[in-house]
Amino acid sequence: MRRNTTLEFYGDYSHTFADKHFVDLMAGYSWQHFWNNSHNLTYRIGDGVELSNTEGKGELYLVSFFGRLNYSFADRYLITATLRADGTSRFQNNKWGIFPSVALGWNIKNEHFLKDFDPISTMKLRLSWGETGQQEVGGYYDTFAQFLTINTPGSYYFVKNANFTAPVVALGYSANLKWETTTTYNAGIDLGFWNDRLTASFDVYQRDTRDILNFIPVPGLSNLTNYLNTNIGSMTNRGFEIDLNAVLIEKRDLSWTFGVNMAYNQNRVTKLTASDENAAGIEAGGISGGTGNNVQLIQVGYPMRSFYLYQQVYDMNGKPINGVYVDQNKDGQITADDKVMTHHADPDYTFGFNTVFNWKRWTAALSGHASLGNWVYNNVASDTEMLADLWTNSFVSNRVSSAKESFFTQAQYLSDYYLQDGSFLKLDNFTLGYTFPKIYSEGERHMSLNLFGTVQNIFTITRYTGIDPEIYGGVDGTVYPRPRTFVVGAKLNF
C-alpha cells in the first residue's frame, strides 16, 4: 500500500513603477510525504508451515522554501534571482541544501540603435548561474543505523535446547550523506529575423557536479555489506546547443515550417575520492553472465560511462580468436592491467528535427532524432553466443544468430568485440490529416471533422546489431523492443 501527500502554496506580487521599472516577487512553500507499507507471508504447501513473514515500512518527507525576484527596466535589462532551501528526511546530519541562481538578460532589439531596424525582429543576450541539488539514494533510511534479523536459507543461527534464534546484525550506513549539487554556467543569444520567420538560439554551458551520490564498493562490514551510498567525486559537463526554426512558406492556403536542433556535450570525471586523485577507479556497468562482471570504469579524466575491456585479437580473415587479447603492458600474460579505457556510452552529439506542411485542408507532420558518438555493449550477444553449453541436459540451448560469426566456444564477457557503435538516426513520427470544415451547420453553430493517421517509430538507421541502439547506460541486456505503432483517428469539433 502506498500513500503520497503534497501541499504547496505561494504568493505573488507584481507592479510597474514609473512606466519603466517592472518588479515581480514570488515566495512559496512545498511539503511532500511519501509512505508505503508492504507485507509478505509465505507458507509451505501441504503442511501449512510458515516459511517467512516479512513487513516493510517506509516514509519520506521533502520540504522546500522558495522565492523568486524578477526585475526589468524598460523591457531592455532584465534580472531574475531565485533561492531554494530544500530539506529531506533521507539525510541524518545534512538535511538541508541551499540552492541560489541568478540570470541576466539584455534585450538588444529594444535599444534605440536597433529598434527600427526591421530585418532583425529579436536579439537578446543571456547570462546565468545557478545551483540545483538532488537527494535520490537507494532507500529512505540509508543514513541511519538499522538492524536486520537474518532469517534466510543458509543463515547461521544461535541454538539452545533445540531452540533456534536468528542473529541480529547492524547494517552499514552513511550518517554524513548530503545533497549532490550541480552548478551551471550558461551564456546564450536569441535571434529573430523578418518578423521571426527565421529564429535561432545558441547556448554554451558548463555544469560542475560535486558530492556525487554513488553506490560504491567499501570494505566488508559486520553484515558483509560490500557496497554503500556515499558522496564521492565530481564531474564536469561542457557543451553547446543550437536551435533553428524557419517558416519556409506562409501563404493563405499553403504553409511550411521546419525546425532543427543540435547539442554537443563533453563529460569528464574530475575527482573520484577525497584524498587520492590517482585512484584505480570504480567498476560499473554490471552485465549478465559470470559473477560480478563489469564492463565500465569510473576514472578521473574520462567520461562517466567509459568502457573498460580487453582488446580483442583477430585472425587474417578478420575473425576474433577465442580468448586471445592484446598484451598492453608486454609482460607476457593477460591480466586486468591489460584492459583499456575505450569508448563511452553517452553520445557526443544529439540532433532533432521536425517539419509541418499545410495545404488547404491537408496537414502533414514529420519528426525524428539522431545520436552520434554513443557506444553500446551487446550483453545479449555476449551472454548467448558461447557454444560450450549449446547442448545441455539433452536440450539445445537458444543462441543468437551472430554466434556463427564469432564462434566463441567459451564466454568472452570482457572482450571489446561486443562493444559496438550505437550511433543512429530515427524517424519517430509521421502524421497525415484532412479536415472537413463544416459537416453540420445551423446558424452560428457548426461542427468540423478531422481525420488523421499516424505512424510512430517508423525506422532506425544504425550499424548496431542489437534490437535498439538507444540504451541508457550503454549496456544492452534484452531491452523490450519499441513497437511500431499505427493510429487512425477522427476528431469532432463543435
TIRODREN-975388 format. One record per residue (C-alpha): residue number from 1; residue in one letter; y, z, x. Coordinates in steps of 0.05 Angstrom, whole numbers, plus 5000, padded with zeros to 4 digits. Each point is the difference from the previous one (the first is absolute). Layout:
// TIRODREN-975388
- i, aa, py, pz, px
- NUM, A, Y, Z, X
...
***
This chain:
// TIRODREN-975388
- i, aa, py, pz, px
- 1, M, 5000, 5000, 5000
- 2, R, 5069, 4982, 5025
- 3, R, 5071, 5018, 4978
- 4, N, 5064, 4973, 5030
- 5, T, 5068, 5027, 4978
- 6, T, 5068, 4973, 5019
- 7, L, 5070, 5027, 4987
- 8, E, 5062, 4961, 5023
- 9, F, 5074, 5004, 4983
- 10, Y, 5064, 4976, 5032
- 11, G, 5075, 4996, 4988
- 12, D, 5047, 4943, 5016
- 13, Y, 5076, 4996, 5005
- 14, S, 5039, 4936, 5014
- 15, H, 5074, 4984, 4999
- 16, T, 5050, 4950, 5027
- 17, F, 5064, 5027, 5031
- 18, A, 5064, 4959, 5008
- 19, D, 4962, 4936, 4982
- 20, K, 4970, 4995, 5071
- 21, H, 4960, 5063, 5014
- 22, F, 4933, 5004, 4964
- 23, V, 4958, 5063, 5006
- 24, D, 4931, 5013, 4972
- 25, L, 4965, 5067, 5009
- 26, M, 4929, 5016, 4981
- 27, A, 4957, 5063, 5009
- 28, G, 4931, 5016, 4974
- 29, Y, 4937, 5041, 5002
- 30, S, 4927, 4980, 4995
- 31, W, 4938, 5044, 4990
- 32, Q, 4928, 4975, 5000
- 33, H, 4934, 5038, 4990
- 34, F, 4932, 4969, 5011
- 35, W, 4939, 5040, 4978
- 36, N, 4925, 4983, 4997
- 37, N, 4936, 5037, 4986
- 38, S, 4929, 4972, 5010
- 39, H, 4933, 5033, 4988
- 40, N, 4932, 4974, 5022
- 41, L, 4934, 5033, 4980
- 42, T, 4933, 4970, 5024
- 43, Y, 4929, 5018, 4976
- 44, R, 4932, 4977, 5022
- 45, I, 4967, 4959, 4945
- 46, G, 4938, 5034, 4970
- 47, D, 5004, 5074, 5020
- 48, G, 5075, 5009, 4987
- 49, V, 5015, 5030, 5068
- 50, E, 5073, 5000, 5018
- 51, L, 5012, 4961, 5064
- 52, S, 5075, 5005, 5006
- 53, N, 5060, 5026, 4963
- 54, T, 5068, 4979, 5027
- 55, E, 5070, 5004, 4973
- 56, G, 5062, 4969, 5031
- 57, K, 5072, 5018, 4982
- 58, G, 5065, 4977, 5030
- 59, E, 5074, 4997, 4985
- 60, L, 5060, 4971, 5035
- 61, Y, 5074, 5012, 4989
- 62, L, 5055, 4951, 5022
- 63, V, 5073, 5021, 4992
- 64, S, 5061, 4959, 5018
- 65, F, 5076, 5009, 4999
- 66, F, 5039, 4936, 5010
- 67, G, 5071, 4974, 4999
- 68, R, 5037, 4935, 5010
- 69, L, 5073, 4979, 5013
- 70, N, 5026, 4929, 4989
- 71, Y, 5070, 4982, 5021
- 72, S, 5034, 4932, 5002
- 73, F, 5072, 4979, 5015
- 74, A, 5024, 4938, 4964
- 75, D, 4928, 4975, 4996
- 76, R, 5006, 4983, 5074
- 77, Y, 4978, 5062, 5039
- 78, L, 4940, 5038, 4974
- 79, I, 4963, 5062, 5021
- 80, T, 4938, 5033, 4971
- 81, A, 4975, 5068, 5025
- 82, T, 4937, 5036, 4974
- 83, L, 4965, 5065, 5015
- 84, R, 4931, 5023, 4979
- 85, A, 4966, 5067, 5009
- 86, D, 4926, 4992, 4985
- 87, G, 4951, 5058, 4997
- 88, T, 4924, 4999, 4996
- 89, S, 4949, 5054, 4989
- 90, R, 4953, 4962, 5047
- 91, F, 5033, 5029, 5062
- 92, Q, 4996, 5074, 5017
- 93, N, 5056, 5010, 5051
- 94, N, 5042, 4937, 4992
- 95, K, 5005, 4989, 4926
- 96, W, 5069, 4966, 5000
- 97, G, 5025, 4935, 5029
- 98, I, 5074, 4978, 5001
- 99, F, 5011, 4925, 4996
- 100, P, 5071, 4971, 5004
- 101, S, 5024, 4928, 4999
- 102, V, 5065, 4961, 5003
- 103, A, 5015, 4926, 4987
- 104, L, 5064, 4961, 5013
- 105, G, 5020, 4934, 4970
- 106, W, 5057, 4951, 5012
- 107, N, 5011, 4949, 4944
- 108, I, 5034, 4947, 5043
- 109, K, 5006, 4951, 4942
- 110, N, 5052, 5045, 4968
- 111, E, 5045, 4999, 5061
- 112, H, 5063, 4959, 4991
- 113, F, 4982, 4950, 5055
- 114, L, 4935, 4981, 4964
- 115, K, 5012, 5015, 4927
- 116, D, 5025, 4931, 4982
- 117, F, 4950, 4962, 5044
- 118, D, 4955, 4971, 4945
- 119, P, 4941, 4973, 5041
- 120, I, 4983, 5073, 5019
- 121, S, 4986, 5040, 4937
- 122, T, 4968, 5062, 5033
- 123, M, 5006, 5031, 5069
- 124, K, 4982, 5073, 5011
- 125, L, 4983, 5039, 5063
- 126, R, 4954, 5062, 4995
- 127, L, 4982, 5057, 5047
- 128, S, 4955, 5058, 4983
- 129, W, 4964, 5060, 5030
- 130, G, 4954, 5047, 4964
- 131, E, 4939, 5044, 5002
- 132, T, 4940, 5005, 4954
- 133, G, 4939, 5045, 5001
- 134, Q, 4929, 5003, 4975
- 135, Q, 4951, 5058, 4992
- 136, E, 4935, 4965, 4980
- 137, V, 4941, 5032, 5034
- 138, G, 4927, 5006, 4981
- 139, G, 5002, 5059, 4953
- 140, Y, 5046, 5051, 4967
- 141, Y, 4982, 5059, 5045
- 142, D, 4991, 4970, 5070
- 143, T, 5053, 5045, 5030
- 144, F, 4971, 5065, 4972
- 145, A, 4941, 5043, 5021
- 146, Q, 4939, 4984, 4957
- 147, F, 4929, 5026, 4998
- 148, L, 4938, 4961, 4979
- 149, T, 4931, 5022, 4979
- 150, I, 4949, 4956, 5035
- 151, N, 4946, 4987, 4948
- 152, T, 4973, 4931, 5014
- 153, P, 4931, 4975, 5022
- 154, G, 4991, 5012, 5075
- 155, S, 5048, 5059, 5001
- 156, Y, 4984, 5066, 5036
- 157, Y, 4991, 5062, 4956
- 158, F, 5001, 5075, 5011
- 159, V, 4933, 5029, 4976
- 160, K, 4985, 5072, 4981
- 161, N, 4940, 5021, 4959
- 162, A, 4988, 4929, 4976
- 163, N, 5073, 4995, 4977
- 164, F, 5039, 4941, 5025
- 165, T, 5075, 5005, 5011
- 166, A, 5040, 4938, 5016
- 167, P, 5050, 5009, 5058
- 168, V, 5075, 4997, 4989
- 169, V, 5040, 4963, 5053
- 170, A, 5074, 4989, 5013
- 171, L, 5025, 4929, 4995
- 172, G, 5047, 4972, 5052
- 173, Y, 5073, 4992, 4979
- 174, S, 5069, 4982, 5027
- 175, A, 5049, 5054, 4980
- 176, N, 5060, 4965, 5032
- 177, L, 4990, 4932, 4969
- 178, K, 5067, 4969, 4979
- 179, W, 5032, 4939, 4969
- 180, E, 4989, 4933, 5033
- 181, T, 5070, 4970, 5009
- 182, T, 5023, 4927, 5006
- 183, T, 5070, 4983, 5024
- 184, T, 5024, 4930, 4983
- 185, Y, 5058, 4961, 5029
- 186, N, 5020, 4936, 4964
- 187, A, 5053, 4946, 5007
- 188, G, 5006, 4941, 4952
- 189, I, 5043, 4946, 4971
- 190, D, 5000, 4967, 4931
- 191, L, 5027, 4930, 4992
- 192, G, 5012, 4956, 4939
- 193, F, 5026, 4929, 4997
- 194, W, 5027, 4955, 4944
- 195, N, 5000, 5053, 4946
- 196, D, 4936, 5029, 5027
- 197, R, 4959, 4937, 4991
- 198, L, 4976, 5015, 5070
- 199, T, 4991, 5073, 5021
- 200, A, 4973, 5031, 5064
- 201, S, 4987, 5070, 5026
- 202, F, 4984, 5019, 5071
- 203, D, 4980, 5071, 5022
- 204, V, 4979, 5030, 5067
- 205, Y, 4970, 5070, 5002
- 206, Q, 4967, 5053, 5041
- 207, R, 4956, 5055, 4971
- 208, D, 4981, 5059, 5044
- 209, T, 4946, 5045, 4971
- 210, R, 4987, 5069, 5030
- 211, D, 4953, 5057, 4985
- 212, I, 4949, 4951, 4973
- 213, L, 4949, 5032, 4954
- 214, N, 4932, 4981, 5027
- 215, F, 4928, 5022, 4992
- 216, I, 4978, 5006, 5073
- 217, P, 4940, 5026, 5039
- 218, V, 5006, 5071, 5027
- 219, P, 4953, 5048, 5037
- 220, G, 4945, 5026, 4954
- 221, L, 5021, 5060, 4957
- 222, S, 4961, 5057, 4970
- 223, N, 4970, 4955, 4946
- 224, L, 4990, 4941, 5048
- 225, T, 5061, 4964, 4972
- 226, N, 5017, 4943, 5048
- 227, Y, 5062, 4973, 4966
- 228, L, 5065, 5032, 4979
- 229, N, 5065, 4978, 4967
- 230, T, 5055, 5003, 5053
- 231, N, 5071, 4976, 5013
- 232, I, 4989, 4957, 5061
- 233, G, 5039, 4946, 5035
- 234, S, 5053, 4950, 4979
- 235, M, 5007, 4925, 4991
- 236, T, 5054, 4947, 4994
- 237, N, 5006, 4939, 4955
- 238, R, 5051, 4946, 5016
- 239, G, 5012, 4935, 4964
- 240, F, 5042, 4956, 4957
- 241, E, 4997, 4971, 4929
- 242, I, 5029, 4935, 4972
- 243, D, 5007, 4983, 4927
- 244, L, 5024, 4931, 4975
- 245, N, 5010, 4978, 4928
- 246, A, 5027, 4934, 4975
- 247, V, 5017, 4966, 4934
- 248, L, 4979, 4930, 5019
- 249, I, 5015, 4968, 4932
- 250, E, 5042, 5027, 4943
- 251, K, 5011, 4954, 4941
- 252, R, 4997, 5006, 4925
- 253, D, 4927, 4980, 4993
- 254, L, 4977, 5007, 5071
- 255, S, 5000, 5059, 5050
- 256, W, 4963, 5017, 5063
- 257, T, 5003, 5063, 5041
- 258, F, 4965, 5016, 5065
- 259, G, 4994, 5065, 5041
- 260, V, 4967, 5017, 5066
- 261, N, 4998, 5063, 5043
- 262, M, 4974, 5017, 5068
- 263, A, 4991, 5067, 5036
- 264, Y, 4982, 5016, 5072
- 265, N, 4976, 5069, 5022
- 266, Q, 4981, 5028, 5068
- 267, N, 4964, 5067, 4999
- 268, R, 4989, 5045, 5061
- 269, V, 4972, 5070, 5010
- 270, T, 5051, 5036, 5043
- 271, K, 4970, 5069, 5005
- 272, L, 4930, 5025, 4988
- 273, T, 4996, 5073, 5019
- 274, A, 5048, 5058, 5011
- 275, S, 4988, 5005, 5075
- 276, D, 4964, 4940, 5031
- 277, E, 5031, 4931, 4991
- 278, N, 4940, 4968, 5036
- 279, A, 4949, 5027, 4951
- 280, A, 4935, 4960, 4993
- 281, G, 5016, 4983, 4928
- 282, I, 4971, 5016, 4932
- 283, E, 4943, 4959, 4972
- 284, A, 5010, 4972, 4930
- 285, G, 4974, 4944, 4956
- 286, G, 4932, 5028, 4980
- 287, I, 4947, 4949, 4982
- 288, S, 4933, 4996, 4965
- 289, G, 4940, 4996, 5046
- 290, G, 4977, 5048, 5053
- 291, T, 5029, 5070, 5004
- 292, G, 5073, 5016, 5013
- 293, N, 5019, 4929, 5021
- 294, N, 5074, 4984, 5002
- 295, V, 5032, 4933, 5016
- 296, Q, 5073, 5020, 5008
- 297, L, 5039, 5045, 5047
- 298, I, 5068, 5034, 4990
- 299, Q, 5032, 4995, 5069
- 300, V, 5071, 5006, 5027
- 301, G, 5032, 4932, 5011
- 302, Y, 4956, 4963, 4950
- 303, P, 5005, 4986, 4925
- 304, M, 4973, 5054, 4954
- 305, R, 4936, 4963, 4979
- 306, S, 4980, 4966, 5065
- 307, F, 4927, 4980, 5009
- 308, Y, 4962, 5030, 5058
- 309, L, 4937, 4960, 5014
- 310, Y, 4955, 4969, 5053
- 311, Q, 5015, 4928, 5020
- 312, Q, 4940, 4957, 4980
- 313, V, 4968, 4953, 5050
- 314, Y, 4979, 4930, 4976
- 315, D, 4950, 4949, 5027
- 316, M, 5014, 4928, 5019
- 317, N, 4992, 4978, 4928
- 318, G, 5051, 5050, 4975
- 319, K, 4948, 5047, 4970
- 320, P, 5008, 5076, 5010
- 321, I, 4950, 5031, 5047
- 322, N, 4964, 5059, 4970
- 323, G, 5026, 5066, 5029
- 324, V, 5039, 4968, 5058
- 325, Y, 5073, 5019, 5009
- 326, V, 5054, 4990, 5053
- 327, D, 4999, 5054, 5054
- 328, Q, 5075, 5012, 5000
- 329, N, 5003, 5051, 5058
- 330, K, 4947, 4964, 5042
- 331, D, 4958, 5063, 5010
- 332, G, 4934, 4965, 4985
- 333, Q, 4987, 5034, 4933
- 334, I, 5025, 4997, 4929
- 335, T, 5032, 5065, 4977
- 336, A, 5055, 5021, 4953
- 337, D, 5050, 4985, 5056
- 338, D, 4985, 4926, 4991
- 339, K, 5029, 4998, 4929
- 340, V, 5067, 4965, 4995
- 341, M, 5059, 5006, 4953
- 342, T, 5005, 4933, 4965
- 343, H, 5034, 4979, 4935
- 344, H, 5026, 5044, 4944
- 345, A, 4989, 5004, 4925
- 346, D, 5071, 4995, 4974
- 347, P, 5034, 4931, 4996
- 348, D, 5057, 4981, 5046
- 349, Y, 5031, 4954, 4947
- 350, T, 4996, 5000, 4924
- 351, F, 5027, 4946, 4954
- 352, G, 5011, 4992, 4926
- 353, F, 5023, 4942, 4956
- 354, N, 5013, 4985, 4927
- 355, T, 5029, 4943, 4959
- 356, V, 5016, 4989, 4927
- 357, F, 5010, 4931, 4969
- 358, N, 5028, 4989, 4929
- 359, W, 5004, 4933, 4965
- 360, K, 5021, 5001, 4927
- 361, R, 4947, 5044, 4966
- 362, W, 4952, 5001, 5059
- 363, T, 4997, 5055, 5053
- 364, A, 4958, 5002, 5063
- 365, A, 4999, 5058, 5051
- 366, L, 4963, 5006, 5066
- 367, S, 4996, 5058, 5050
- 368, G, 4961, 5018, 5063
- 369, H, 5000, 5040, 5064
- 370, A, 4975, 4994, 5071
- 371, S, 4984, 5044, 5060
- 372, L, 4999, 4984, 5075
- 373, G, 4973, 5042, 5057
- 374, N, 4954, 5047, 4962
- 375, W, 4928, 5007, 5026
- 376, V, 4939, 5024, 4962
- 377, Y, 4935, 5032, 5024
- 378, N, 4944, 4970, 4958
- 379, N, 4958, 5062, 4988
- 380, V, 4960, 4963, 4946
- 381, A, 4973, 4954, 5053
- 382, S, 4991, 5051, 5056
- 383, D, 4960, 5046, 4953
- 384, T, 4955, 4946, 4971
- 385, E, 4988, 4948, 5055
- 386, M, 4950, 5041, 5041
- 387, L, 4931, 4965, 4998
- 388, A, 4958, 5058, 5028
- 389, D, 4990, 5031, 4931
- 390, L, 4999, 4935, 4961
- 391, W, 4928, 5016, 4980
- 392, T, 4995, 5074, 4980
- 393, N, 4946, 5034, 4961
- 394, S, 4971, 4933, 4978
- 395, F, 5067, 4978, 4972
- 396, V, 5051, 4949, 5025
- 397, S, 5069, 5031, 5007
- 398, N, 5062, 4964, 4978
- 399, R, 5039, 4966, 5056
- 400, V, 5066, 4962, 4998
- 401, S, 4997, 4926, 5015
- 402, S, 5040, 5009, 5064
- 403, A, 4940, 5034, 5032
- 404, K, 4973, 4931, 5019
- 405, E, 5062, 4989, 5043
- 406, S, 4999, 5065, 5039
- 407, F, 4924, 5011, 4999
- 408, F, 5009, 5073, 5024
- 409, T, 4933, 5035, 5002
- 410, Q, 5034, 5068, 5006
- 411, A, 5065, 5025, 4969
- 412, Q, 5063, 4985, 5041
- 413, Y, 5049, 5045, 4962
- 414, L, 5051, 5005, 5056
- 415, S, 5003, 4926, 5019
- 416, D, 5065, 4962, 4991
- 417, Y, 4956, 4943, 4974
- 418, Y, 5012, 5031, 4931
- 419, L, 5076, 5003, 5009
- 420, Q, 5031, 4940, 4964
- 421, D, 5069, 4972, 4987
- 422, G, 5019, 5021, 4930
- 423, S, 5063, 4958, 4992
- 424, F, 5003, 4967, 4932
- 425, L, 5039, 4961, 4949
- 426, K, 4989, 5018, 4927
- 427, L, 5023, 4965, 4937
- 428, D, 5005, 5058, 4952
- 429, N, 5024, 4975, 4934
- 430, F, 5014, 4937, 4961
- 431, T, 5027, 5001, 4929
- 432, L, 5014, 4942, 4953
- 433, G, 5033, 5010, 4932
- 434, Y, 5030, 4962, 4942
- 435, T, 5048, 5029, 4947
- 436, F, 5007, 4978, 4928
- 437, P, 5070, 5024, 4984
- 438, K, 4995, 5005, 4924
- 439, I, 4933, 5001, 4966
- 440, Y, 5030, 5038, 4942
- 441, S, 5073, 5004, 4977
- 442, E, 5034, 5032, 4940
- 443, G, 5075, 5010, 5003
- 444, E, 5017, 5038, 5063
- 445, R, 4927, 5020, 5009
- 446, H, 4954, 4958, 5042
- 447, M, 4936, 5005, 5040
- 448, S, 4982, 4967, 5066
- 449, L, 4933, 4990, 5033
- 450, N, 4984, 4998, 5075
- 451, L, 4931, 4975, 5023
- 452, F, 4981, 5012, 5072
- 453, G, 4943, 4998, 5049
- 454, T, 4994, 5039, 5065
- 455, V, 4954, 4997, 5060
- 456, Q, 4999, 5059, 5049
- 457, N, 4970, 5003, 5070
- 458, I, 4995, 4924, 5004
- 459, F, 4978, 4990, 5072
- 460, T, 5001, 5030, 5070
- 461, I, 5006, 4961, 5065
- 462, T, 4974, 5040, 5059
- 463, R, 4952, 4997, 5060
- 464, Y, 4970, 5067, 4983
- 465, T, 4927, 4994, 4980
- 466, G, 4997, 5061, 4954
- 467, I, 5016, 5004, 4926
- 468, D, 5074, 5017, 5007
- 469, P, 5044, 5006, 5063
- 470, E, 5051, 5045, 4965
- 471, I, 4969, 5066, 5021
- 472, Y, 5042, 5063, 5007
- 473, G, 4982, 5035, 5065
- 474, G, 4965, 4939, 5029
- 475, V, 4927, 5020, 4988
- 476, D, 4964, 4957, 4949
- 477, G, 4945, 5043, 4969
- 478, T, 4978, 4962, 4938
- 479, V, 5066, 5000, 4961
- 480, Y, 4995, 4980, 4927
- 481, P, 5021, 4927, 4997
- 482, R, 5064, 4983, 4964
- 483, P, 4982, 4958, 4938
- 484, R, 5032, 4934, 4982
- 485, T, 5030, 5012, 4931
- 486, F, 5017, 4950, 4946
- 487, V, 5046, 5022, 4943
- 488, V, 5020, 4961, 4939
- 489, G, 5051, 5031, 4953
- 490, A, 5051, 4993, 4946
- 491, K, 5066, 5037, 4988
- 492, L, 5036, 5004, 4933
- 493, N, 5073, 5018, 5001
- 494, F, 5034, 5019, 4935
***
